[in-house]
């Protein structure tokens, strides 16, 4: 066991320097890096990180997909399901924040799984995550075109796919700074739109607009809060996962943040407000003003914004102009998620290639900090959006989305597991929690909660995949829900066979908890105050704000 921080002699090596320079190569000396490349550009400012955390991944999954979840599960299942997934995401992002502040390295959670759990598991979830974003991009581009058809159905959707794909190419020219600025601007529009809807929803529910009069909790009683029983409740989880997908991008962006030690904790705190305000409250109000028996909700799939429950709510209130205005918000949100696709996949593939887990060409980073080959591959996948011209587009896109449907559950579970294993190694190798520059609000227990909940959600989704609502069991129905499961297992076993290593996990004493690490210099006089019930309110305040 190494010496404690109070006994450790002062040294001037790179491990104990007070603060690593913001532009230093934090991955220097990592023995797992097999293909060395130029560093990614660290140009994301604190405002970029906070807006990515608040609204970066709000897209069609919330604005449109929540309608199908409302139809199959009812308002009670909708809110309860999103609360469960939201609480799981809250502890997961907190765990990720702790790791990202200490290790702002390329690949973030993929790298943590490789180093703290098992390389084979890291390979499996890493490629599953990258494939998920690769396949989501053509869907989002087509979705953007469909939202435009809200106004101009006479223009071929391929025209809009071409326009949006060209815009994405332009954004890539400016590298990570372009991604950050675009996300900041688009997320601000999404946040403003959701705040406006929440205010409008309260007015509609109280009878201030339209001929419906006072609604209150009418639809929670008739037709009822829960539809299709337990199966309807379980069906909400996949929709919620898709809606929350991308929250973890805050951790992935750590390697390109100017000052991750400050911006990551601030950004992870914003996730609490995003989950509680923009998801839970807006969906609760939605369930108050739109009955789950509305026949249009069953069409709330993909990006068919005409059937967005938010647009339906406005139309039921008899407001003429606002549906078009809110459709602008939906269009912006879809473009934003498409922008996030190019970031999430390219950075993950670059990190995989650096560790010899992918073609070495993907590791290349140019002088501007752009992983060029990864960007080219992602944009080529974007051309699959022209499948929208086919009369079989629904079938193709359903199978493409099946590849990404469960990938978020796997990566979130892997993040929680990596945090649990890291904390075990941190203690085993003689370190104190006080040395951590940022400590997850819910600690290891929060990660255990997140891990168990992810597993339960996978089981619930498996149940719905086997016995779909309103249809007999079938292989196509099962794999449309659960295709990512067999893919992860195949990737995991495939890498085990390839590497010839059948060890289930890395032992605590063998974990690399030094490579790419920020300074952990600890002032003995700056120890945190003892946790008591008396100072608990103040600790919660600082954790959230």
WOLIN-V383984 format. One line per field, one symbol per residue. ss: DSSP state (A for helix, B for strand, O for the rest). Layout:
BEGIN
ss: ???
END
This chain:
BEGIN
ss: OOOOOOOOOOOOOOOOOOOOOOOOOOOOOOOOOOOOOOOOOOOBOAAAAAAAAAAOOOOAAAAOAAAAAAAAAAAAAAAAAAAAAAAAAAAAAAAAAAAAAAOOOOOOAAAAAAAAOOAAAAAAAAAAAAAAAAAAAAAAAAAAAAAAOOOOOOOOAAAAAAAAAAAAAAAAAOAAAAAAAAAAAAAAAAAAAAAAAAAAAAAAAOOOOOOOOOOOOAAAAAAAOOOOAAAAAAAAAAAAAAAAOOOOAAAAAAAABOOAAAAAAAAAAAAAAAAAAAAAAAAAAAAAAOOOOOOOAAAOOOOOAAAOAAAAAAAAOOOOOAAAAAAAAAAAAAAAAAAAAAAAAAAAAAAAAAOOOOOAAAAOOOOOOOOAAAAAAAAAAAAAAAAAAOOOAAAAAAAAAAAAAOAAAAAAAAAAAAAAAAAAAAAAOOOOAAAOOOOOOOAAAAAAAAAAAAAAAAAAAAAAAAOOOOOOOOAAAAAAAAAAAAAAAAAAAAAAAAAOOOOOOOOAAAOOOOOOOOOOOOOAAAOOOOOOOOOAAAAAAAAAO
END
